[in-house]
Protein backbone atom coordinates (compact mmCIF):
# COMPACT_ATOMS: atom_id res chain seq x y z
CA UNK A 1 0.00 0.00 0.00
CA UNK A 2 2.78 2.44 0.82
CA UNK A 3 4.40 1.87 -2.59
CA UNK A 4 1.25 3.01 -4.33
CA UNK A 5 0.98 6.09 -2.11
CA UNK A 6 4.63 6.96 -2.78
CA UNK A 7 4.07 6.51 -6.52
CA UNK A 8 1.07 8.85 -6.41
CA UNK A 9 3.12 11.40 -4.48
CA UNK A 10 5.90 11.17 -7.07
CA UNK A 11 3.36 11.57 -9.87
CA UNK A 12 1.89 14.70 -8.28
CA UNK A 13 5.28 16.26 -7.49
CA UNK A 14 6.84 15.53 -10.89
CA UNK A 15 4.17 15.68 -13.61
CA UNK A 16 5.19 15.13 -17.22
CA UNK A 17 2.49 16.56 -19.49
CA UNK A 18 3.82 15.08 -22.75
CA UNK A 19 5.10 11.55 -22.27
CA UNK A 20 5.91 11.01 -25.93
CA UNK A 21 8.42 13.85 -25.93
CA UNK A 22 9.98 12.79 -22.63
CA UNK A 23 10.18 9.07 -23.42
CA UNK A 24 11.27 8.51 -27.00
CA UNK A 25 9.95 5.24 -28.38
CA UNK A 26 11.46 3.22 -31.21
CA UNK A 27 8.03 2.04 -32.30
CA UNK A 28 6.66 3.33 -35.58
CA UNK A 29 3.07 2.76 -34.46
CA UNK A 30 1.72 5.73 -32.48
CA UNK A 31 -0.42 3.59 -30.17
CA UNK A 32 2.54 1.36 -29.33
CA UNK A 33 4.71 4.45 -28.76
CA UNK A 34 2.18 5.85 -26.29
CA UNK A 35 1.98 2.50 -24.50
CA UNK A 36 5.78 2.26 -24.32
CA UNK A 37 6.05 5.78 -22.94
CA UNK A 38 3.35 5.13 -20.33
CA UNK A 39 5.02 1.88 -19.28
CA UNK A 40 8.38 3.61 -18.77
CA UNK A 41 6.70 6.46 -16.88
CA UNK A 42 4.95 4.06 -14.49
CA UNK A 43 8.21 2.17 -13.89
CA UNK A 44 10.00 5.43 -13.13
CA UNK A 45 7.22 6.57 -10.78
CA UNK A 46 7.51 3.39 -8.70
CA UNK A 47 11.32 3.58 -8.76
CA UNK A 48 11.15 7.29 -7.81
CA UNK A 49 13.68 8.27 -10.50
CA UNK A 50 11.60 10.75 -12.51
CA UNK A 51 13.65 13.78 -11.53
CA UNK A 52 16.93 11.89 -12.17
CA UNK A 53 16.20 11.22 -15.84
CA UNK A 54 18.17 13.33 -18.26
CA UNK A 55 16.43 13.04 -21.63
N, C-alpha and C positions, 0 to 999 in steps of 0.2 A: 504494500500500500504506500509506503513512504517513497518508493522509487517513482511511482506515478505522480505523486504530489511534487516531488523534486523536478520531474520532467515538465510538469505544467508550469512550475515556477520559472524554469529555464526558458520555456516557450514565451511566457509573458515578458520576461526581462530582456530577451534577445529575439525580437520578431524579425523575420525575413519576409518581406512582402512579395518578392519575386524569386521563387525557388529555382526556376529555370535559369536565371542569370547567375545565381549563386552556385548552384550545382550543375556544372556542364555535363550533359549526358552524351554518350557516343551513339545512342540510338537515333535512327533516322525517322522513326515513327514518333509523332508528337505525343500521343497517349503514353507510349512506353517511356519517353523522356520525362514526362510529368511524374509517372509512377516511380521511376528511378530517383528523381530528385526528392520526392516525398519520402521514399525509403531511406535515403541518406540523411535527410533532415531529422527523421524520427530516431535513427541510430545516434546521431550527434546530440539530440536532446537528452536521450537516456544516458549517454556517456558524459554529458555536460562539457562538451568541447566546442560549442557553437562559436564562442568568442575567440577561440584559439585558431580557428581556420583562417588561412590566408589564401583566398582565391581571387 
